[in-house]
């Protein structure tokens, strides 16, 4: 996928630039993200696209936290699954606020998927005490959208920049529907295939609301260095209950 290759190239370029500035090698990064209790610790790695926190994930956290605190339609939400969770930052932050969260991803869907999975599991383990003290829950789930019989039923689905491969679009829509009647998705609409996915999803769901979203909405709160060139939307998707 060209979008993923460009992301990998940008990520490794930034990593090498930082190593050159510091004058020594770096194997990974630890990002501390504040909650109302204490920071969640998220490890990032330079190797593959799934082991980095991208701008879409920061905006997902901002948008979902805002909606959960202000949208009456989301009153009572307790269980949440993050699709294509990568580092798992947004889900970890929600678990630290007391939600029951499943971080899902593939272990075989692309080169580097196993490394992404291992890093996500490590991040869950690193924050397990904080989540337990916050009365939340956090666990991992290997979820293949094309064989999604194990997709759990939850109150809300979330995801950031998960629209990549067109051949996966029908399977992703089916997975969204299987998991919940409600979803909040952040997407860089400059990505190839995004418009096609939107039309396919609108044909399958009962409600598809689009709002623009920008890194500027969050000021300097989040380090979204890669978000300045993208054009993002937040999608509120609803499906009929089975």
BELKA-V744834 format. One record per backbone hydrogen bond with DSSP energy under -1.0 kcal/mol. NH is the residue of the N-H (numbers start at 1). CO is the residue of the C=O. If there is no record, write none. Layout:
nh=(NH;NH)
co=(CO;CO)
//
This chain:
nh=(5;6;7;8;9;10;11;12;13;14;15;16;17;18;19;20;21;22;23;29;31;33;40;42;44;45;51;52;58;59;60;61;62;63;64;65;66;67;68;69;70;71;74;75;77;80;81;82;83;85;88;92;93;94;95;96;98;99;100;101;102;103;104;105;113;116;117;118;119;120;121;122;123;124;125;126;127;128;131;132;133;134;135;136;137;139;141;143;147;151;154;155;156;157;158;159;161;168;169;172;173;174;175;176;177;178;179;180;183;184;185;186;187;189;191;194;197;198;199;200;201;202;203;205;206;207;209;211;213;217;218;219;221;224;225;227;233;234;235;236;237;238;239)
co=(1;2;3;4;5;6;7;8;9;10;11;12;13;14;15;16;17;18;19;44;42;40;33;31;29;51;48;49;54;55;56;57;58;59;60;61;62;63;64;65;66;67;71;72;74;100;156;102;158;104;85;88;89;90;91;92;95;94;78;137;80;139;82;141;110;112;113;114;115;116;117;118;119;120;121;122;123;125;127;128;129;130;132;131;99;101;103;105;144;148;179;79;79;182;81;184;186;165;166;168;169;170;171;172;173;174;175;176;237;157;235;159;233;231;188;191;193;194;195;196;197;198;199;201;238;238;236;234;232;214;215;216;218;222;223;224;187;211;185;209;183;207;181)
//
